[in-house]
Structure formats: C-alpha cells, structure tokens
Amino acid sequence: IVVSFALTFIGIFFFLGYMTFSSSSTPKNIQGLEDRGLEIMSKEFGKMAAIIRGDMHLVSISTFGMVSNEESIDKTDNGVKYQGVHGSFCKLDWEQYKNDPPSLPMFKFLVSASGCDKKENVVTMDLATVVEKTREYDKVREAKGQIGDGLHVIPPTGFIFHESRVGSTLVSNSLTAMDPAGHRVYSESHPINDALKACEGLLSTCDLQTNVGLFQDVVYLMGRTNAPQEKRMFFKVSSVGTKKINIMRRAFPTVPWIFVYRSPVQTMMSHLDPAKLEKASVRGGTPNAVCLRAKKHPPEDLVQLVYDFDEEIDELSNEQFCAAHLATLCLSALRQLGDAKGKGVSVDYDGLVEKLAQSIIPNHFGVNVDEAAQQRILDVAKVYSKSKTG
C-alpha cells in the first residue's frame, strides 16, 4: 500500500508538473516512467489533470443526492464532509470578462461566452474526489516548496451580499476594473449560490457542518489558478444568498463582507418597473420581477413574516409580496450584522462609487486603491453595469 501510494504521488508530480496537453514531443523525464506510473496517470488522473493544473474551472455543481459523509453507508476517511455532489468544469475565458466587465456582468454570461454551455467542453466529476486529489497534489507541491510558483489557490478576499437592484453589479465591476490582472471576481456564480443552499429543503439529510465543508471546497476550487498575477478573489452572491450569510461566516470567519442596500422606495420602483409589469412571464401571468420569483412557492421565512403582520400570503398584491421578499433579505442581513464584529458592514447605494474607492475597498477589504485604480473604478461606473442585458 505504501509503495502504491508513493507511486501515485510520483505520477501526479511528473504528469501534472511537466506534461502538456498538446501533441508535441513527450518530455524526457516522462519517457522514463515505468508502465505502472503511466497507468496510474492515465486512468486515475487523466481527466483530472486540467482541473488540478488550473486550466479548467468549476462552472456548476449538482447537490441532488448529497449526504453527509458521516451518514453515508460508504463512509470515507478522505477528510471531505459530504458525498453525492458532482462538479462540472470548463475552461473560462477570464480575459474577455476582465477586459470589459459590463459586457459580461453575470457569471452565466461568462459561462456562455466561453462555450461552457456546450456539453463537449465540459467535464463532470465527483466533487469530493476532485477536492481530495487536488489537495493531495497541493500538499506535495508545498512540501517541495512550489506553492506560489505559477499554480496557486487564491484565498477569498471578500464577499458581496445585497438586496437586489441596489448597485451590487457595479461593485463587482469596480473590483474587476480596478485590477483586472490581479483580481478574480465571480458575479452571482452558480457553484457559490448552489453550495450555500445545498442543505435546504425537506428532503435534505445534510447538516450545517456538511454545508460549510462543501462551501469551503467550492471556494477552494474556484480559487485555483495558474495565472501568477491573480492574488485576490471576490464573490458577489445572488440576492437570495443573503439568507445564507451564516454559512459563509462559518466557512470563512475572518473574511470581510458587505451588504448593499438602498432606499425601499427606489428598490421597489426598480423591481416593479412598469415595463416589467406589462410583460407576463411563463409563471402563470406573474410579472417577470426578481422579487416575485417565489410568489408561487414562497419560502417559510416570508410566509412567517406575512403571518406576523396578520396577513394572508395568498392575498398579497405584487407590491406587497415584493416588499415582504425584500424585507426577509434585510432582516437576514441585520441578524448577521448584529454580531459581525467589524467583518460585515452595510453599504448604502447613495454615493456608492465614492464609498467603494475611498472606504470599502481600501479600509474594509484591505486592498490599496491607487490613483490609477480609482480612475478605472470611475470609468467603469460611467457604463451601465449590466450593459449585456440592456
């Protein structure tokens, strides 16, 4: 077993450290490997090589069937807290987004622009296995003093939560524009959103610690890069993710975060724009507004809030339901801000650009904003933050 284990690590080191994916001539140090080493590399690590090297990125996860490792009949001792999660990986065109953030304001647009909505470009694997093997590989590189040399994992620098329609996309665009080479910014990415809510639902069998473990692993894989310049990573979470700030805080208690909000009247007007109300969606005629998406199947906290005000959920107008939805987001944020100990702060939409450049980014996220970076923030703020969507 010890010999096999050693051969496995040797295989990883040589294959992932020196082998290229082109059809060029085979490096001399690969040619000398024994047949057993080649077999290990081709069977066990062939599909995973591009992921481990940072050439392919996590674009989605499936948590259907997820269970806690402790509850599984096939319990493993690999340190991963869950089983039954699958991750899909594809090569993202980060340069396209970094060069013009407003043109691809949401992660889903980057996925599509990179061709990652096509099956032939996507590799799907058991996430626990990927995490186990990548962490093993990183330990080998760390032991050899190779961490930080090209391939590395970016730790999370900050998280952005928000009420929706409050300028959060301007925040993510600004963080990208101020330092395109050094910053990797995920704007409402599927893996993060799905990892946060992995243990939701009546059929879920996983607990809080399992959820936290999954979230940590997803962030770890999404921070994997072979671009030496990338040093900081930010996540703008979907608005409903505000209800899961506690998961993020348990996973990364020392990482700063913000909650962006706006005057209730302005927020409601943005959500219930008359142009949206005139267009019936496929959901039985409910207007296509973000705050009304859950109207057919309202979440428990929204139902309870309405009940507390002696109202019936089925009798709410669109305006009342929208207000109740936004209230649940703000209440969730307030609960977490109550004991944030400086790690979480609320940010009003008014004067947002100046607050970002002069306070939030340098003082809260701890990232220096020099004159050139400040100008890039001001420049990107002049462009509609969601120019892709019109």
ZIJO-V895239 format. One record per pair of residues at least 6 apart in sequence whose ideal C-beta (glycine too) atoms are under 8 Angstrom apart, sorted by the first residue. I is the first residue (numbers start at 1). GAP is how many residues later the second one is. D is the distance in whole Angstrom. If there is no record, write none. Layout:
i=[I & I]
gap=[GAP & GAP]
d=[D & D]
//
This chain:
i=[7 & 7 & 7 & 8 & 8 & 9 & 9 & 10 & 11 & 11 & 11 & 11 & 11 & 11 & 11 & 12 & 12 & 12 & 12 & 12 & 12 & 12 & 13 & 13 & 14 & 14 & 14 & 14 & 14 & 15 & 15 & 15 & 15 & 16 & 16 & 16 & 16 & 16 & 18 & 18 & 18 & 19 & 19 & 19 & 19 & 21 & 21 & 21 & 33 & 45 & 45 & 47 & 47 & 48 & 48 & 48 & 48 & 48 & 50 & 50 & 50 & 50 & 51 & 51 & 51 & 51 & 51 & 51 & 51 & 52 & 52 & 52 & 53 & 53 & 54 & 54 & 54 & 54 & 54 & 55 & 55 & 56 & 56 & 56 & 56 & 57 & 57 & 57 & 57 & 57 & 57 & 58 & 58 & 58 & 58 & 58 & 58 & 58 & 59 & 59 & 59 & 59 & 59 & 59 & 59 & 59 & 59 & 60 & 60 & 60 & 60 & 60 & 61 & 61 & 61 & 61 & 61 & 61 & 61 & 61 & 61 & 61 & 62 & 62 & 62 & 62 & 62 & 63 & 63 & 63 & 63 & 63 & 63 & 64 & 65 & 66 & 66 & 66 & 66 & 66 & 66 & 66 & 66 & 66 & 66 & 67 & 67 & 67 & 67 & 67 & 68 & 68 & 68 & 68 & 68 & 68 & 68 & 69 & 69 & 69 & 69 & 69 & 69 & 69 & 69 & 70 & 70 & 71 & 71 & 72 & 72 & 74 & 76 & 76 & 78 & 78 & 79 & 79 & 80 & 80 & 80 & 80 & 80 & 81 & 81 & 81 & 81 & 81 & 82 & 82 & 82 & 82 & 82 & 83 & 85 & 85 & 85 & 85 & 85 & 86 & 86 & 86 & 86 & 87 & 87 & 87 & 87 & 87 & 87 & 87 & 88 & 88 & 88 & 89 & 89 & 89 & 89 & 90 & 90 & 90 & 90 & 90 & 90 & 90 & 91 & 91 & 91 & 92 & 92 & 92 & 92 & 93 & 93 & 93 & 94 & 94 & 94 & 96 & 96 & 96 & 96 & 96 & 97 & 97 & 97 & 97 & 97 & 98 & 98 & 98 & 99 & 101 & 101 & 101 & 101 & 101 & 101 & 102 & 102 & 102 & 102 & 102 & 102 & 102 & 102 & 103 & 103 & 103 & 104 & 104 & 104 & 105 & 105 & 105 & 105 & 105 & 105 & 105 & 105 & 105 & 106 & 106 & 106 & 106 & 106 & 106 & 107 & 107 & 107 & 107 & 107 & 108 & 108 & 109 & 111 & 111 & 114 & 115 & 116 & 127 & 127 & 127 & 127 & 128 & 130 & 131 & 131 & 131 & 134 & 134 & 134 & 135 & 138 & 138 & 141 & 141 & 149 & 150 & 150 & 151 & 151 & 151 & 152 & 152 & 153 & 153 & 153 & 153 & 154 & 154 & 154 & 154 & 154 & 154 & 154 & 154 & 155 & 155 & 155 & 156 & 156 & 156 & 156 & 156 & 156 & 156 & 157 & 157 & 157 & 157 & 157 & 157 & 157 & 157 & 158 & 158 & 158 & 158 & 158 & 158 & 158 & 158 & 159 & 159 & 159 & 159 & 159 & 159 & 159 & 159 & 159 & 159 & 160 & 160 & 160 & 160 & 160 & 160 & 160 & 160 & 160 & 160 & 161 & 161 & 161 & 161 & 161 & 161 & 161 & 161 & 161 & 161 & 162 & 162 & 162 & 162 & 162 & 162 & 162 & 162 & 162 & 163 & 163 & 163 & 163 & 163 & 163 & 163 & 163 & 163 & 163 & 163 & 164 & 164 & 164 & 164 & 164 & 164 & 164 & 165 & 165 & 165 & 165 & 165 & 166 & 166 & 166 & 166 & 166 & 167 & 167 & 167 & 167 & 167 & 168 & 168 & 168 & 169 & 169 & 169 & 169 & 170 & 170 & 170 & 170 & 170 & 171 & 171 & 171 & 171 & 171 & 172 & 172 & 172 & 172 & 173 & 173 & 173 & 173 & 174 & 174 & 174 & 174 & 174 & 174 & 174 & 175 & 175 & 175 & 175 & 176 & 176 & 176 & 177 & 177 & 177 & 177 & 178 & 178 & 178 & 178 & 178 & 178 & 179 & 179 & 179 & 181 & 181 & 181 & 182 & 182 & 182 & 182 & 183 & 183 & 183 & 183 & 183 & 184 & 184 & 184 & 184 & 184 & 184 & 185 & 185 & 185 & 185 & 186 & 186 & 186 & 186 & 186 & 186 & 187 & 188 & 188 & 188 & 189 & 189 & 191 & 191 & 191 & 192 & 192 & 192 & 192 & 192 & 192 & 192 & 193 & 193 & 193 & 193 & 195 & 195 & 195 & 195 & 196 & 196 & 196 & 196 & 196 & 196 & 196 & 197 & 197 & 197 & 198 & 198 & 198 & 198 & 198 & 198 & 199 & 199 & 199 & 199 & 199 & 208 & 208 & 211 & 212 & 212 & 212 & 215 & 215 & 215 & 216 & 216 & 219 & 219 & 219 & 222 & 223 & 232 & 234 & 237 & 237 & 239 & 239 & 240 & 242 & 242 & 242 & 242 & 243 & 243 & 243 & 243 & 245 & 245 & 245 & 245 & 245 & 245 & 246 & 248 & 248 & 249 & 249 & 249 & 249 & 253 & 254 & 255 & 256 & 256 & 256 & 256 & 256 & 256 & 257 & 257 & 257 & 258 & 258 & 258 & 258 & 258 & 258 & 259 & 259 & 259 & 259 & 259 & 259 & 259 & 260 & 260 & 260 & 260 & 261 & 261 & 261 & 261 & 261 & 261 & 261 & 262 & 262 & 262 & 263 & 263 & 264 & 264 & 266 & 267 & 268 & 268 & 268 & 268 & 271 & 271 & 271 & 271 & 271 & 271 & 272 & 272 & 272 & 272 & 272 & 272 & 273 & 276 & 276 & 276 & 277 & 277 & 277 & 279 & 279 & 280 & 280 & 280 & 281 & 281 & 283 & 283 & 283 & 284 & 286 & 286 & 286 & 286 & 287 & 289 & 289 & 291 & 291 & 291 & 291 & 292 & 292 & 292 & 292 & 294 & 294 & 295 & 295 & 298 & 298 & 299 & 301 & 301 & 301 & 302 & 302 & 302 & 302 & 303 & 305 & 305 & 305 & 305 & 306 & 306 & 306 & 306 & 307 & 311 & 316 & 333 & 336 & 337 & 337 & 337 & 345 & 345 & 347 & 347 & 348 & 353 & 353 & 353 & 356 & 357 & 357 & 357 & 357 & 357 & 358 & 361 & 361 & 362 & 362 & 369]
gap=[29 & 30 & 33 & 32 & 36 & 127 & 131 & 27 & 22 & 26 & 27 & 29 & 30 & 33 & 34 & 29 & 33 & 40 & 121 & 124 & 125 & 128 & 127 & 131 & 15 & 16 & 19 & 23 & 27 & 15 & 26 & 30 & 34 & 29 & 33 & 36 & 37 & 121 & 9 & 11 & 12 & 7 & 8 & 11 & 30 & 28 & 29 & 34 & 8 & 7 & 88 & 76 & 78 & 77 & 81 & 82 & 85 & 86 & 6 & 39 & 41 & 73 & 38 & 72 & 74 & 79 & 83 & 170 & 173 & 81 & 82 & 85 & 98 & 173 & 97 & 170 & 171 & 172 & 173 & 36 & 171 & 33 & 34 & 35 & 67 & 32 & 33 & 34 & 35 & 165 & 167 & 29 & 30 & 31 & 133 & 160 & 163 & 164 & 29 & 30 & 31 & 33 & 52 & 57 & 63 & 131 & 132 & 27 & 28 & 130 & 131 & 134 & 24 & 25 & 26 & 27 & 66 & 129 & 130 & 133 & 134 & 157 & 23 & 24 & 25 & 26 & 132 & 21 & 22 & 131 & 132 & 135 & 151 & 20 & 19 & 16 & 17 & 18 & 19 & 132 & 133 & 138 & 140 & 144 & 148 & 15 & 16 & 17 & 138 & 139 & 13 & 14 & 15 & 137 & 138 & 139 & 142 & 6 & 7 & 11 & 12 & 13 & 14 & 59 & 141 & 11 & 140 & 134 & 135 & 11 & 12 & 9 & 7 & 52 & 50 & 54 & 53 & 56 & 48 & 51 & 52 & 133 & 137 & 128 & 129 & 131 & 132 & 133 & 46 & 124 & 128 & 131 & 132 & 45 & 41 & 42 & 43 & 113 & 129 & 38 & 39 & 40 & 41 & 37 & 38 & 39 & 40 & 43 & 104 & 134 & 34 & 35 & 36 & 33 & 34 & 35 & 36 & 21 & 24 & 25 & 26 & 31 & 32 & 33 & 23 & 25 & 30 & 18 & 19 & 22 & 24 & 17 & 20 & 21 & 16 & 90 & 133 & 7 & 8 & 14 & 17 & 18 & 6 & 7 & 13 & 16 & 79 & 78 & 82 & 83 & 81 & 71 & 72 & 75 & 76 & 84 & 279 & 71 & 278 & 281 & 282 & 283 & 284 & 285 & 286 & 6 & 284 & 285 & 6 & 9 & 284 & 64 & 67 & 68 & 82 & 280 & 281 & 282 & 283 & 284 & 63 & 81 & 82 & 280 & 282 & 283 & 79 & 80 & 81 & 82 & 83 & 80 & 82 & 279 & 6 & 79 & 7 & 6 & 6 & 87 & 90 & 91 & 94 & 89 & 91 & 86 & 89 & 90 & 86 & 87 & 90 & 85 & 9 & 15 & 6 & 10 & 79 & 76 & 78 & 73 & 74 & 75 & 73 & 76 & 67 & 70 & 71 & 72 & 30 & 69 & 70 & 71 & 76 & 77 & 78 & 79 & 68 & 78 & 100 & 63 & 67 & 77 & 78 & 79 & 96 & 99 & 75 & 76 & 77 & 98 & 99 & 208 & 209 & 210 & 76 & 77 & 97 & 98 & 99 & 100 & 206 & 207 & 75 & 76 & 77 & 78 & 89 & 93 & 96 & 97 & 98 & 99 & 8 & 11 & 12 & 74 & 75 & 76 & 77 & 97 & 98 & 100 & 76 & 78 & 80 & 81 & 84 & 96 & 97 & 98 & 99 & 172 & 6 & 9 & 74 & 75 & 77 & 80 & 97 & 98 & 99 & 76 & 79 & 96 & 97 & 98 & 99 & 104 & 163 & 166 & 167 & 170 & 75 & 103 & 107 & 126 & 127 & 162 & 165 & 97 & 102 & 105 & 106 & 125 & 94 & 95 & 96 & 101 & 183 & 93 & 95 & 182 & 185 & 218 & 68 & 71 & 92 & 18 & 67 & 216 & 217 & 182 & 183 & 210 & 211 & 215 & 65 & 87 & 89 & 181 & 185 & 13 & 15 & 62 & 64 & 207 & 208 & 210 & 212 & 179 & 182 & 183 & 187 & 203 & 206 & 207 & 8 & 10 & 59 & 186 & 7 & 9 & 204 & 199 & 200 & 202 & 203 & 183 & 191 & 195 & 196 & 198 & 199 & 53 & 188 & 194 & 46 & 48 & 49 & 47 & 48 & 49 & 50 & 47 & 48 & 49 & 50 & 51 & 39 & 41 & 46 & 48 & 49 & 50 & 48 & 49 & 50 & 51 & 6 & 36 & 47 & 48 & 49 & 50 & 49 & 48 & 49 & 50 & 33 & 46 & 27 & 30 & 31 & 23 & 26 & 27 & 30 & 43 & 45 & 49 & 44 & 45 & 47 & 48 & 16 & 19 & 20 & 23 & 15 & 19 & 41 & 45 & 48 & 51 & 52 & 43 & 44 & 47 & 6 & 8 & 12 & 13 & 16 & 17 & 7 & 8 & 9 & 11 & 12 & 39 & 42 & 36 & 35 & 38 & 39 & 32 & 33 & 36 & 35 & 36 & 16 & 32 & 33 & 11 & 10 & 135 & 131 & 7 & 11 & 51 & 90 & 89 & 17 & 87 & 90 & 91 & 58 & 85 & 86 & 89 & 12 & 14 & 87 & 88 & 91 & 99 & 90 & 7 & 9 & 8 & 87 & 94 & 95 & 90 & 89 & 88 & 87 & 88 & 89 & 108 & 109 & 110 & 83 & 86 & 87 & 86 & 87 & 88 & 89 & 102 & 106 & 74 & 77 & 78 & 85 & 86 & 87 & 88 & 86 & 87 & 89 & 92 & 6 & 69 & 72 & 85 & 86 & 87 & 88 & 86 & 87 & 88 & 86 & 87 & 59 & 62 & 83 & 59 & 51 & 54 & 55 & 58 & 18 & 19 & 20 & 21 & 51 & 55 & 15 & 17 & 19 & 46 & 47 & 50 & 16 & 11 & 12 & 13 & 10 & 12 & 41 & 8 & 9 & 6 & 7 & 8 & 6 & 7 & 10 & 12 & 13 & 12 & 6 & 9 & 10 & 32 & 31 & 29 & 33 & 30 & 31 & 34 & 35 & 26 & 29 & 30 & 33 & 8 & 31 & 23 & 26 & 15 & 23 & 29 & 27 & 30 & 31 & 11 & 22 & 23 & 26 & 10 & 19 & 22 & 23 & 26 & 6 & 7 & 10 & 18 & 6 & 9 & 8 & 13 & 8 & 7 & 8 & 9 & 15 & 19 & 8 & 13 & 7 & 24 & 25 & 28 & 21 & 12 & 16 & 17 & 20 & 21 & 11 & 6 & 8 & 6 & 7 & 8]
d=[6 & 6 & 6 & 6 & 7 & 7 & 5 & 6 & 8 & 5 & 8 & 4 & 5 & 8 & 7 & 8 & 6 & 8 & 8 & 7 & 5 & 7 & 6 & 8 & 6 & 6 & 6 & 7 & 8 & 7 & 4 & 6 & 6 & 7 & 6 & 5 & 6 & 6 & 5 & 6 & 6 & 8 & 7 & 6 & 7 & 8 & 7 & 7 & 8 & 7 & 7 & 6 & 7 & 7 & 8 & 6 & 6 & 8 & 4 & 8 & 8 & 7 & 5 & 7 & 8 & 6 & 7 & 8 & 8 & 7 & 5 & 5 & 6 & 6 & 5 & 5 & 5 & 4 & 8 & 6 & 7 & 4 & 6 & 5 & 6 & 6 & 7 & 7 & 5 & 7 & 8 & 5 & 7 & 6 & 5 & 7 & 5 & 5 & 6 & 7 & 5 & 7 & 5 & 5 & 7 & 7 & 7 & 7 & 5 & 5 & 6 & 7 & 6 & 7 & 5 & 7 & 6 & 7 & 5 & 5 & 6 & 7 & 7 & 5 & 8 & 8 & 8 & 8 & 5 & 6 & 8 & 4 & 7 & 8 & 4 & 6 & 7 & 5 & 5 & 6 & 8 & 8 & 6 & 8 & 7 & 7 & 6 & 5 & 5 & 6 & 7 & 6 & 8 & 7 & 5 & 6 & 4 & 6 & 6 & 6 & 5 & 6 & 6 & 8 & 7 & 8 & 8 & 6 & 8 & 5 & 8 & 7 & 7 & 8 & 7 & 5 & 7 & 8 & 4 & 6 & 6 & 7 & 7 & 6 & 5 & 8 & 3 & 7 & 6 & 6 & 5 & 6 & 5 & 6 & 7 & 4 & 7 & 8 & 6 & 6 & 7 & 6 & 6 & 7 & 6 & 8 & 4 & 6 & 7 & 7 & 5 & 7 & 5 & 7 & 5 & 8 & 7 & 7 & 7 & 7 & 4 & 5 & 5 & 7 & 7 & 8 & 7 & 6 & 7 & 5 & 7 & 7 & 6 & 4 & 8 & 7 & 8 & 8 & 7 & 7 & 6 & 7 & 8 & 5 & 5 & 8 & 7 & 6 & 4 & 7 & 7 & 7 & 4 & 4 & 6 & 8 & 6 & 6 & 7 & 5 & 7 & 6 & 7 & 4 & 7 & 8 & 6 & 6 & 5 & 6 & 6 & 5 & 8 & 7 & 6 & 6 & 5 & 7 & 6 & 7 & 8 & 5 & 5 & 8 & 7 & 8 & 6 & 5 & 6 & 4 & 7 & 8 & 7 & 5 & 6 & 8 & 8 & 5 & 6 & 8 & 7 & 8 & 8 & 8 & 7 & 5 & 7 & 7 & 8 & 7 & 7 & 8 & 7 & 7 & 6 & 7 & 8 & 6 & 6 & 8 & 7 & 5 & 7 & 8 & 6 & 5 & 5 & 8 & 6 & 4 & 8 & 6 & 6 & 7 & 7 & 4 & 7 & 7 & 8 & 6 & 7 & 5 & 8 & 7 & 6 & 5 & 4 & 6 & 6 & 7 & 8 & 6 & 8 & 7 & 5 & 8 & 6 & 5 & 6 & 7 & 8 & 4 & 7 & 5 & 8 & 6 & 6 & 8 & 7 & 8 & 4 & 8 & 6 & 5 & 7 & 7 & 7 & 4 & 7 & 7 & 6 & 7 & 5 & 8 & 6 & 5 & 6 & 6 & 7 & 5 & 7 & 6 & 4 & 8 & 7 & 8 & 6 & 7 & 7 & 4 & 7 & 6 & 7 & 8 & 7 & 5 & 6 & 6 & 6 & 5 & 6 & 8 & 4 & 8 & 7 & 5 & 7 & 8 & 7 & 7 & 6 & 4 & 6 & 7 & 5 & 6 & 4 & 6 & 5 & 6 & 7 & 5 & 5 & 7 & 6 & 8 & 5 & 7 & 7 & 4 & 6 & 6 & 7 & 8 & 6 & 4 & 7 & 8 & 6 & 7 & 6 & 5 & 4 & 7 & 4 & 5 & 8 & 8 & 5 & 7 & 5 & 8 & 8 & 5 & 6 & 7 & 6 & 5 & 5 & 7 & 6 & 5 & 8 & 5 & 6 & 7 & 4 & 7 & 7 & 4 & 8 & 5 & 5 & 8 & 8 & 6 & 8 & 4 & 7 & 5 & 6 & 5 & 6 & 7 & 8 & 5 & 7 & 7 & 7 & 7 & 5 & 7 & 5 & 8 & 7 & 5 & 8 & 7 & 6 & 6 & 8 & 7 & 5 & 7 & 5 & 6 & 7 & 5 & 7 & 7 & 5 & 8 & 6 & 8 & 6 & 7 & 7 & 6 & 6 & 7 & 7 & 5 & 8 & 6 & 8 & 5 & 5 & 4 & 8 & 6 & 7 & 5 & 4 & 5 & 7 & 8 & 8 & 6 & 8 & 7 & 8 & 5 & 5 & 8 & 4 & 7 & 7 & 7 & 4 & 8 & 7 & 6 & 6 & 5 & 5 & 6 & 7 & 5 & 5 & 8 & 8 & 7 & 7 & 7 & 5 & 6 & 8 & 8 & 8 & 7 & 6 & 7 & 7 & 5 & 5 & 5 & 7 & 7 & 7 & 5 & 7 & 8 & 7 & 7 & 4 & 7 & 6 & 8 & 7 & 8 & 7 & 8 & 8 & 7 & 7 & 7 & 5 & 7 & 8 & 5 & 6 & 7 & 8 & 7 & 5 & 7 & 6 & 7 & 5 & 6 & 7 & 4 & 8 & 7 & 7 & 8 & 5 & 7 & 8 & 5 & 7 & 7 & 8 & 7 & 8 & 6 & 7 & 6 & 7 & 7 & 4 & 8 & 7 & 8 & 7 & 7 & 7 & 6 & 7 & 6 & 7 & 7 & 5 & 6 & 5 & 8 & 6 & 8 & 7 & 6 & 8 & 7 & 6 & 6 & 8 & 5 & 6 & 5 & 5 & 8 & 7 & 7 & 6 & 7 & 7 & 8 & 7 & 4 & 8 & 8 & 6 & 7 & 5 & 5 & 7 & 8 & 6 & 8 & 7 & 7 & 4 & 5 & 6 & 6 & 6 & 6 & 8 & 7 & 7 & 8 & 5 & 6 & 8 & 7 & 5 & 8 & 8 & 7 & 6 & 6 & 5 & 5 & 6 & 6 & 6 & 8 & 7 & 5 & 7 & 6 & 8 & 7 & 7 & 7 & 6 & 5 & 8 & 6 & 8 & 6 & 6 & 6 & 8 & 7 & 7 & 5 & 6 & 5 & 8 & 5 & 5 & 7 & 8 & 5 & 5 & 6 & 5 & 7]
//
